[in-house]
Structures are given as C-alpha cells and as structure tokens.
Amino acid sequence: MVVRKLVLFLLSITVLLPIVLYTDPLATQPSSFGNASKSVFFWQQISISATRSQLWLVTLFLGYWFFSLSLGSMLKSADAVREPTGIVYPENSSNPDQISDHDGGRAPGKRSKGDSGSTPDAKIQQFRDQLMKAKVYLGLSSSKSNPEFIRELKERVKDVERTLAYATEDTELPFNAREKLEAMEQTLAKGKQIQQDCCAVVKKLRGFYLSAEEQARVHKKRELFLTQVAAKTLPRGLHCLSLRLTADYHSLDSSQQQLPNRDNLENPRLYHYALFSDNVLATAVVVNSTVFHAKDPERHVFHIVTDRLNYAAMKMWFLANPPGRATVQVQKVEEFTWLNSSYSPVLKQLASRSMRDYYFRSQHAKSDENLKYRNPKYLSIMNHLRFYLPEIFPKLSKVVFLDDDVVVQRDLTPLWVIDLEGKVNGAVETCGESFHRFDRTYPLERSWHVLGLGYSPKVEHKDVEAAAVIHYNGNLKPWLEIGMTKYRNFWSNHVDYNQAYLRDCNINP
C-alpha cells in the first residue's frame, strides 16, 4: 500500500509537470461551450495570464498537494500495521507477533467481545494474554541469551500476577493497572525485537494452546463426574427434615395420624393428581404451587406415593402444614401387593445384578459417556409407577401426573376438559418421530410444560414465566447447591423458610 502511494505521487509529478511547462498560454482560450463550469473557466484564465515563473509555482503547489495526500495515506497504513485490531491470523502463519492482545485464546480469525472493551473484564483479559506471551518469551532460547530482558520480564510477570490475584472484574483492579498494562506491553515489545526464529514462537504458542485445551477437557470431565455425585447425594438439611418429621409422627396417637377429607379420595367429580416421590420438600412445593394457582382448591385431591422409609415424614409434613382446603393422601409403595416381579417385568429387570452394577459401580465412572443416566433414582420403582396409574386408581377416569421437580404456575383444571380422542395420555411432545408409531399420546400445547431448568441455562425467562408448569429435569435441582440460581426463585417462592422444621434444619434459600 505504501509503495503504491509513492508511485502515484511520482506519476502525478511526471505527468503534470510537462503539461504545465509546455502549454502555450495563448493557445489556451476559453471554451466555446456556453455552459462550461465556473471552475473550468477559472483554470483557463490562470493558464492564459500565467507566466513561466508562475507556472512553476502552480506545479510546486500541485506537487505539494499530492505529496500531502500520499504522506497521510502512508502514515495511516503504517499505523494500521503497527496496531492490530483484535484479529488473530491462522495458526499456519509464520508471524507470531500478529497475535492480538485482546483475543484471550479464542479460535483463530475471530474477534472477541472484549476487544471493544464492552465486557466487565476486558482489561483482565488483556493482562492474561500478556502473561501468556511473557511465558512464551521466557521459554525461548533467544530470550534466555539476554539476561537483562529475562530479569525485566520476570519482574513484570510477578507484578501482573499480583494485580490479578484478587481481581475478577476491571472495577476491582488497582488504580495503576493501566500503567502496569503499558509497562508490560513495552517489555513485550522488546522481546519481539529480540526474537529471530518466528517458527519457534509459533510452536511454543501452539504447545500452550494444546495444553490448555487438554486441561479444559479434563476439568470438564471432572465437573461432570462431581455434578453427578452431588446429584445423587441428599443434602444435610433434607436428611434432618426427614428425621425430625419421622420422630414427631411416631409420637402422635393413631387418631392424630390421619389426614382429613378421606371421602374425596375416590370422587370422580374432583380433580385428582398423582405424585410419586421420596423428597418431602420437593413434594410440598408441587402441592403448594398447584393449590396456590387453583381456582377451587377444595376440589383438588393429591395422591402421594412414597417408600416405606419416608412414609412417616411425608405424612407428618402435611399434617403439620395442610395445603389449604385441598385433600392429600399419602401411601406406601409397599401397600401395592399386586406390584411384584411376576406382574411387572420392570421390577424383574430392576432387581437384576447387572442393572444394580450399572447404577452403583464406581470403577471407570469418570470415563463413562452415559454418566448422566446412571442416577440410582432410575432404579427406584417409584420412577416407574406412572405406567401403572390405571391399576393404582381404578375408580378414576382421568388423573394428572406431576413429577416432584416441577412448579405449577397456572390453574390446571382446563386439562380435565381436553378431549384426548381415545388416546391413553396427553403430554407436550418431546420425543422424535420414531415414537409417533405408537400413536397413544395426545399432543398438548407447548405452553403447558417447559422443560430443561435442571440442565440448560438457555431456557428463556419469558418462556418460563408463560408456562403452566416448569420442570427442573436434570441434575441441577433447585433444592441442591448446584442448582442454577437464575431459575431457583421460581421454586423457592413456594417454600416457607420461616416454617419451624425448616428453621431447625437450617434450610435456607
């Protein structure tokens, strides 16, 4: 670009100078065209009245004008070369100094959001990029041969590391952060001048990139494993809650252990819900949120099925915290004597040794690609009771099944008037086309059920707020510390943290 501008300047001089010097002033008369522009007429008047010396002045003036334009363009081009604007050249480039200070290890050829300084950690990212470059220079033989530069660079590295020790955003940086940034940039510029072998720098940078990529892969796999372990565990507060409720239940007389409104349990004119869970607090949220949004709470009946271990705790919770005028029934899965391995092939399969080894074995857990499916909750019969709703509730024509990790945000009574057109069940479609061959599910409108709040941070808030039921399916349950905070309020709004049992067990939002 610079050479082209210089050639253009010389060409303008060599072309204009002969034209002006050898133009006969008397031969240059005004144009015979009546509509000639004033600017053309003005230059014709100059050429008629000019002397040879004046023509030299005009030539010098034009040459100076073209020279100024060319010089300005050359300076701009030089500045553009000296100051890259966040572009990373492909990794096969032989010039490592063209790597942007603002890229932060992103893919080649892409511009980051931090380049414009719009992110809250733009300066911190620049510091980190400088540290990466400094470590590359420290490992090169050409730099090691210059002890003065190595000593200066090590001091800059320590200074930057101290600056980043307690800062995660630009607002937390010290007041002299800009000076440290510029000082490190000057030192890196010296290192750039020292380097002779650009290929060695490229290899070093590529080694850093591959090492960081491998570390990220290891950390991601470890995070997946630890998240799975956390999802399997029971928080201390929930364990305390279950123990306290169980102890208080067994201290009651048999007459005090009965829930009210038993006459509503088989009334087909009421709205019946089925809920299978061993989590007391999660079950309470489902019931509370449903009753809160119901138009006629007294017409809603909740059939809760739990295991023998949590039966007393579940029943005691609703004895101490009745959900308004709604009816609650608590049953043990062991009461269904007809549900055995000879009747249910699922039970027979769940009792097999291979199935238990799959869910509980720990060897090679970190390398298992299907780790997220190895939650022991899938081994529980309560996870499969939904397939036996006709046997559990033979006198009810329609039942709404609710998981224990959902929150109801709208009145659900319109579900009972939907004509299923002879289908077995109605649900929001989440399966692929291959499942449609069964043709036993009536598709509901998507606003009835929004999923993914237990694993996907990409669910839009507007979709969550507009849904009738939101589902925290996945490992990141809202009652666990690993749950996503952006969705937790929708669940915790239906928990009374001032309740005595929750306070005693230190269960907080």
VOGU-3710 file (C-alpha; in Angstrom, 3 decimals, decimal comma):
1> mvvrklvlfl> 0,000/0,000/0,000  2,846/2,410/0,876  4,717/1,660/-2,353  1,575/2,183/-4,401  1,010/5,630/-2,838  4,611/6,625/-3,543  4,361/5,537/-7,179  1,132/7,517/-7,536  2,878/10,644/-6,231  5,837/10,345/-8,625
11> lsitvllpiv> 3,495/9,630/-11,516  1,472/12,763/-10,815  4,640/14,908/-10,864  5,973/13,419/-14,106  2,624/13,828/-15,870  1,589/17,293/-14,670  4,972/18,996/-14,977  5,403/18,602/-18,790  1,781/19,536/-19,399  2,077/22,800/-17,499
21> lytdplatqp> 5,567/23,744/-18,740  4,869/23,143/-22,441  1,336/24,511/-22,612  1,110/27,675/-24,784  -0,735/30,296/-22,763  -2,058/31,988/-25,872  -3,364/28,759/-27,274  -5,488/28,141/-24,284  -8,619/30,105/-24,917  -11,941/30,000/-23,070
31> ssfgnasksv> -14,184/27,168/-24,041  -16,719/27,835/-26,742  -19,342/25,936/-24,802  -21,688/28,360/-23,151  -22,478/26,029/-20,288  -18,871/25,495/-19,193  -18,497/25,369/-15,444  -17,018/28,244/-13,484  -14,200/26,068/-12,198  -13,044/25,210/-15,744
41> ffwqqisisa> -13,237/28,853/-16,798  -11,251/29,843/-13,708  -8,384/27,490/-14,580  -8,430/28,672/-18,189  -7,987/32,271/-17,037  -4,999/31,253/-14,955  -3,379/29,445/-17,869  -3,880/32,469/-20,163  -2,358/35,025/-17,783  0,329/32,943/-16,163
51> trsqlwlvtl> 3,988/33,450/-16,890  6,618/30,753/-16,904  7,624/31,503/-13,296  4,016/31,403/-12,175  3,567/28,047/-13,872  6,463/26,730/-11,781  4,652/27,894/-8,652  1,454/26,170/-9,755  3,413/22,987/-10,428  5,041/23,088/-6,996
61> flgywffsls> 1,667/23,734/-5,374  0,081/20,735/-7,095  3,060/18,553/-6,253  2,909/19,572/-2,602  -0,838/18,805/-2,534  -0,371/15,303/-3,981  2,587/14,702/-1,680  0,481/15,593/1,405  -2,270/13,206/0,376  0,201/10,404/-0,251
71> lgsmlksada> 2,075/11,007/3,000  -1,166/10,962/5,027  -2,211/7,684/3,448  1,223/6,200/4,109  1,098/7,182/7,787  -2,376/5,671/8,197  -1,199/2,462/6,581  1,808/2,330/8,891  -0,389/2,856/11,966  -2,698/0,092/10,814
81> vreptgivyp> 0,277/-2,267/10,550  1,659/-1,303/13,984  -1,655/-1,605/15,847  -3,602/-4,789/15,126  -7,304/-4,563/15,940  -8,034/-7,870/17,575  -7,585/-10,140/14,529  -5,781/-13,455/15,032  -4,093/-14,831/11,973  -4,450/-18,534/11,127
91> enssnpdqis> -2,200/-20,874/13,059  -0,117/-21,645/9,958  1,061/-18,033/9,964  4,787/-17,622/10,475  4,450/-14,325/12,313  3,563/-14,835/15,994  3,712/-11,123/16,699  0,470/-10,633/14,802  -1,456/-12,347/17,605  -3,869/-9,872/19,145
101> dhdggrapgk> -3,502/-8,875/22,781  -7,268/-8,934/23,136  -8,073/-12,392/21,880  -7,649/-14,388/25,056  -7,119/-17,796/23,491  -10,143/-17,845/21,218  -10,376/-19,515/17,852  -8,159/-18,086/15,087  -9,700/-15,428/12,918  -12,459/-14,494/15,359
111> rskgdsgstp> -12,962/-11,231/17,122  -13,929/-11,328/20,768  -16,485/-9,195/22,529  -13,815/-7,948/24,846  -11,937/-6,236/22,008  -14,248/-3,279/22,148  -13,943/-3,016/25,919  -17,633/-3,720/26,394  -17,142/-6,651/28,775  -16,526/-6,038/32,506
121> dakiqqfrdq> -13,243/-7,993/32,407  -11,676/-6,598/29,226  -8,518/-5,321/30,965  -8,164/-8,509/32,983  -8,293/-10,473/29,751  -5,534/-8,259/28,331  -3,397/-8,945/31,410  -3,902/-12,693/30,984  -2,985/-12,548/27,318  0,155/-10,628/28,211
131> lmkakvylgl> 1,071/-13,289/30,769  0,704/-15,972/28,122  3,007/-14,091/25,743  5,512/-13,427/28,524  5,717/-17,126/29,419  6,343/-17,938/25,774  9,216/-15,456/25,601  10,681/-16,780/28,860  10,943/-20,264/27,368  12,698/-19,282/24,134
141> sssksnpefi> 16,447/-19,687/23,746  16,807/-16,301/22,053  15,347/-14,630/25,141  17,475/-16,633/27,578  20,597/-15,272/25,913  19,562/-11,787/27,081  19,651/-11,907/30,920  18,687/-8,265/31,306  15,491/-8,794/29,325  14,693/-12,013/31,233
151> relkervkdv> 15,081/-10,231/34,568  12,841/-7,363/33,487  10,218/-9,719/32,064  10,106/-11,812/35,254  9,522/-8,671/37,303  6,673/-7,659/35,006  5,148/-11,133/35,277  5,213/-11,037/39,086  3,697/-7,564/39,038  0,848/-8,654/36,763
161> ertlayated> 0,192/-11,818/38,792  -0,086/-9,743/41,973  -2,503/-7,427/40,176  -4,739/-10,317/39,100  -4,581/-12,142/42,438  -7,749/-10,589/43,878  -9,479/-9,151/40,801  -12,173/-10,795/38,690  -13,542/-7,626/37,058  -11,974/-4,396/35,817
171> telpfnarek> -13,564/-2,442/38,666  -11,527/-4,475/41,176  -8,179/-3,618/39,573  -5,849/-1,131/41,337  -5,745/2,472/40,162  -2,349/1,975/38,464  -3,493/-1,008/36,396  -3,237/0,980/33,160  0,413/1,817/33,894  1,225/-1,836/34,563
181> leameqtlak> -0,513/-2,824/31,356  1,551/-0,360/29,337  4,785/-1,342/31,112  4,271/-4,994/30,267  3,434/-4,047/26,677  6,728/-2,179/26,376  8,659/-5,144/27,752  6,916/-7,498/25,346  7,819/-5,135/22,506  11,491/-5,563/23,487
191> gkqiqqdcca> 11,043/-9,316/23,401  9,549/-9,034/19,955  12,675/-7,261/18,705  14,931/-9,908/20,239  13,232/-12,866/18,567  14,826/-14,177/15,415  13,150/-17,568/14,984  9,422/-16,943/14,499  8,717/-20,639/13,933  9,920/-21,436/17,447
201> vvkklrgfyl> 7,498/-18,886/18,872  4,639/-20,380/16,859  5,464/-23,887/18,117  5,612/-22,639/21,687  2,241/-20,901/21,384  0,713/-23,980/19,795  2,015/-26,068/22,681  0,381/-23,691/25,160  -2,889/-23,925/23,247  -2,922/-27,723/23,125
211> saeeqarvhk> -2,026/-27,956/26,805  -4,821/-25,560/27,782  -7,278/-27,465/25,590  -6,371/-30,750/27,273  -6,724/-29,208/30,742  -10,150/-27,848/29,814  -11,208/-31,309/28,647  -10,035/-32,904/31,907  -11,769/-30,260/34,039  -14,998/-30,659/32,089
221> krelfltqva> -14,990/-34,416/32,632  -14,235/-33,943/36,329  -17,041/-31,397/36,644  -19,466/-33,855/35,058  -18,445/-36,588/37,492  -18,668/-34,356/40,588  -22,025/-32,959/39,464  -23,330/-36,498/39,128  -22,078/-37,350/42,628  -23,711/-34,215/44,063
231> aktlprglhc> -26,993/-35,053/42,326  -27,042/-38,492/43,991  -26,490/-37,171/47,494  -29,137/-35,969/49,937  -28,429/-32,525/51,428  -27,924/-32,476/55,191  -30,907/-30,180/55,687  -33,302/-32,535/53,893  -31,949/-35,511/55,840  -32,501/-33,601/59,093
241> lslrltadyh> -36,013/-32,658/57,975  -36,952/-36,266/57,289  -35,626/-37,459/60,663  -37,436/-34,767/62,663  -40,730/-35,337/60,873  -40,467/-39,102/61,362  -39,795/-38,724/65,076  -42,731/-36,349/65,532  -45,074/-38,598/63,546  -44,418/-41,615/65,739
251> sldssqqqlp> -45,044/-39,509/68,836  -48,672/-38,937/67,739  -51,640/-41,076/68,641  -53,123/-43,220/65,890  -56,149/-40,920/65,708  -53,868/-37,927/65,108  -52,035/-39,629/62,263  -54,999/-39,474/59,866  -55,259/-36,834/57,147  -58,683/-35,137/56,699
261> nrdnlenprl> -61,221/-35,325/53,831  -60,849/-39,042/53,171  -64,237/-39,071/51,417  -62,766/-37,129/48,477  -60,148/-39,736/47,562  -62,296/-41,615/45,028  -64,725/-38,897/43,974  -64,543/-38,800/40,131  -66,049/-35,288/40,021  -62,926/-33,808/41,648
271> yhyalfsdnv> -59,503/-33,016/40,157  -57,026/-35,768/41,040  -53,221/-35,583/40,891  -50,682/-38,410/41,220  -47,278/-37,638/42,723  -44,598/-40,289/43,414  -41,606/-39,082/45,444  -39,378/-39,647/48,475  -38,438/-35,939/48,738  -40,615/-34,183/51,323
281> latavvvnst> -39,673/-30,602/50,473  -39,963/-31,080/46,711  -43,387/-32,686/47,122  -44,516/-29,795/49,315  -43,534/-27,283/46,611  -45,524/-29,155/43,950  -48,631/-29,269/46,147  -48,300/-25,668/47,365  -47,795/-24,224/43,876  -50,752/-26,187/42,480
291> vfhakdperh> -53,106/-25,130/45,269  -51,908/-21,525/45,114  -52,969/-21,166/41,463  -56,126/-23,303/41,685  -59,479/-21,534/41,311  -61,298/-24,035/43,566  -58,669/-25,509/45,931  -61,226/-27,620/47,807  -61,860/-29,645/44,622  -58,241/-30,734/44,199
301> vfhivtdrln> -57,012/-34,089/45,532  -53,324/-35,109/45,707  -52,418/-38,811/45,812  -48,816/-39,054/47,054  -46,964/-42,371/46,936  -43,602/-42,717/48,689  -41,462/-45,528/50,075  -41,560/-47,115/53,499  -38,573/-45,110/54,726  -40,132/-41,691/54,031
311> yaamkmwfla> -43,790/-42,516/54,620  -43,940/-41,124/58,183  -42,037/-37,947/57,289  -44,209/-37,267/54,239  -47,427/-37,742/56,174  -46,253/-35,667/59,134  -45,396/-32,743/56,861  -48,936/-32,459/55,522  -50,396/-32,997/58,990  -48,360/-30,023/60,230
321> nppgratvqv> -48,720/-27,988/57,014  -52,100/-28,720/55,393  -52,366/-27,212/51,867  -55,421/-25,058/52,476  -58,716/-26,775/51,667  -57,188/-29,311/49,278  -57,145/-33,039/50,060  -53,926/-35,036/50,466  -53,454/-38,800/50,596  -50,093/-40,434/51,414
331> qkveeftwln> -49,460/-44,102/50,576  -46,532/-46,523/50,694  -45,491/-48,295/47,522  -45,262/-51,463/49,624  -49,051/-51,335/50,020  -49,430/-52,334/46,364  -49,042/-56,058/46,951  -50,030/-56,819/43,373  -46,925/-54,972/42,149  -44,256/-57,694/42,113
341> ssyspvlkql> -41,674/-59,073/39,714  -44,075/-61,679/38,343  -46,615/-58,984/37,441  -44,189/-56,265/36,357  -41,265/-57,052/34,018  -39,775/-53,709/35,043  -39,406/-54,889/38,644  -37,765/-58,081/37,481  -35,262/-56,150/35,428  -34,545/-53,643/38,211
351> asrsmrdyyf> -33,748/-56,494/40,598  -31,084/-57,951/38,307  -27,429/-57,829/39,320  -26,287/-56,259/36,074  -28,739/-53,379/36,467  -27,587/-52,648/40,019  -23,957/-52,779/38,971  -24,664/-50,268/36,213  -26,166/-47,709/38,605  -23,902/-48,222/41,617
361> rsqhaksden> -20,492/-49,307/40,345  -17,763/-46,709/40,707  -14,933/-48,085/38,576  -14,341/-46,248/35,312  -17,025/-43,748/36,273  -15,078/-40,781/35,010  -14,802/-42,181/31,502  -18,409/-43,317/31,168  -20,104/-41,367/28,375  -23,561/-42,186/29,790
371> lkyrnpkyls> -22,747/-40,944/33,270  -25,730/-38,610/33,425  -28,094/-41,574/33,006  -26,593/-43,529/35,901  -28,565/-41,878/38,669  -29,882/-44,528/41,119  -33,276/-42,806/41,126  -33,959/-44,613/37,844  -33,579/-47,877/39,766  -36,431/-46,969/42,115
381> imnhlrfylp> -39,843/-48,441/41,402  -41,393/-45,028/42,110  -39,840/-43,793/38,904  -41,886/-46,420/37,018  -45,199/-46,212/38,889  -46,564/-43,784/36,302  -47,059/-46,724/33,947  -49,471/-48,344/36,415  -51,854/-45,438/37,022  -54,953/-47,429/35,897
391> eifpklskvv> -54,144/-50,156/38,443  -53,404/-47,680/41,250  -56,541/-45,572/40,646  -59,119/-47,944/39,123  -62,114/-45,765/40,055  -60,793/-42,540/38,498  -61,336/-41,773/34,823  -58,650/-39,084/34,498  -55,549/-38,313/36,607  -52,860/-35,644/36,117
401> fldddvvvqr> -49,376/-36,949/36,896  -46,835/-34,453/38,323  -43,117/-35,052/38,842  -41,618/-33,921/42,144  -39,280/-31,460/40,378  -41,984/-29,280/38,812  -43,597/-25,991/39,798  -47,176/-25,189/38,780  -47,748/-21,582/37,682  -51,299/-21,704/36,345
411> dltplwvidl> -54,661/-23,276/37,115  -54,578/-26,819/35,695  -58,310/-27,553/35,714  -58,628/-26,990/31,903  -56,668/-30,231/31,458  -59,676/-32,251/32,626  -61,913/-30,951/29,819  -59,478/-31,760/26,994  -60,764/-34,500/24,718  -57,916/-36,991/24,342
421> egkvngavet> -59,666/-38,553/21,324  -59,322/-42,054/22,720  -55,575/-41,707/23,424  -54,051/-43,152/26,594  -52,412/-39,950/27,798  -51,859/-36,309/26,911  -48,466/-34,604/27,066  -46,313/-31,934/25,466  -44,319/-33,649/22,722  -40,606/-34,011/23,446
431> cgesfhrfdr> -39,870/-37,260/21,562  -38,744/-37,775/17,990  -40,756/-39,009/15,041  -39,905/-42,651/15,749  -42,051/-42,582/18,886  -45,145/-41,496/16,973  -45,649/-45,025/15,674  -47,308/-45,947/18,984  -49,946/-43,242/18,421  -51,144/-43,333/22,030
441> typlerswhv> -50,294/-39,781/23,153  -52,417/-36,706/22,568  -50,111/-33,683/21,967  -50,706/-30,690/24,224  -49,801/-27,075/23,568  -46,178/-26,312/24,448  -47,072/-23,571/26,930  -48,415/-26,241/29,282  -44,969/-27,639/30,034  -41,483/-26,068/29,761
451> lglgyspkve> -38,546/-28,378/30,451  -34,796/-28,068/30,901  -34,457/-25,908/34,013  -32,298/-28,581/35,634  -29,629/-28,740/32,949  -29,974/-25,977/30,337  -29,175/-22,318/31,095  -30,574/-21,324/27,683  -34,262/-21,539/28,606  -35,691/-18,040/28,103
461> hkdveaaavi> -37,250/-16,285/31,104  -40,251/-15,268/29,029  -40,946/-18,933/28,238  -40,574/-19,872/31,900  -42,933/-17,144/33,065  -45,561/-18,013/30,445  -45,565/-21,769/31,134  -48,282/-23,502/33,123  -45,771/-25,993/34,534  -41,979/-25,605/34,652
471> hyngnlkpwl> -39,821/-28,692/35,004  -36,377/-28,878/36,643  -35,485/-32,116/34,893  -31,769/-32,844/35,029  -29,173/-32,998/37,788  -29,248/-29,312/38,775  -32,250/-29,489/41,081  -33,347/-26,235/42,760  -33,019/-27,706/46,287  -29,348/-28,562/45,659
481> eigmtkyrnf> -26,460/-26,113/45,885  -25,508/-26,977/42,308  -28,893/-25,759/41,046  -28,925/-22,819/38,654  -29,625/-19,614/40,573  -31,321/-17,915/37,608  -34,247/-20,358/37,870  -34,239/-21,089/41,607  -36,601/-18,271/42,606  -39,480/-19,841/40,701
491> wsnhvdynqa> -39,154/-22,835/43,027  -38,186/-21,155/46,311  -41,141/-18,749/46,117  -43,333/-21,655/47,223  -41,194/-22,581/50,251  -41,928/-21,010/53,629  -38,430/-20,779/55,083  -39,859/-19,440/58,345  -41,506/-22,803/58,987  -40,266/-24,355/62,252
501> ylrdcninp> -38,941/-27,582/60,739  -37,021/-25,733/58,031  -35,502/-23,307/60,534  -34,438/-26,116/62,861  -32,755/-27,971/59,999  -31,065/-24,805/58,704  -32,742/-24,949/55,285  -32,319/-21,517/53,725  -32,976/-20,037/50,276
//
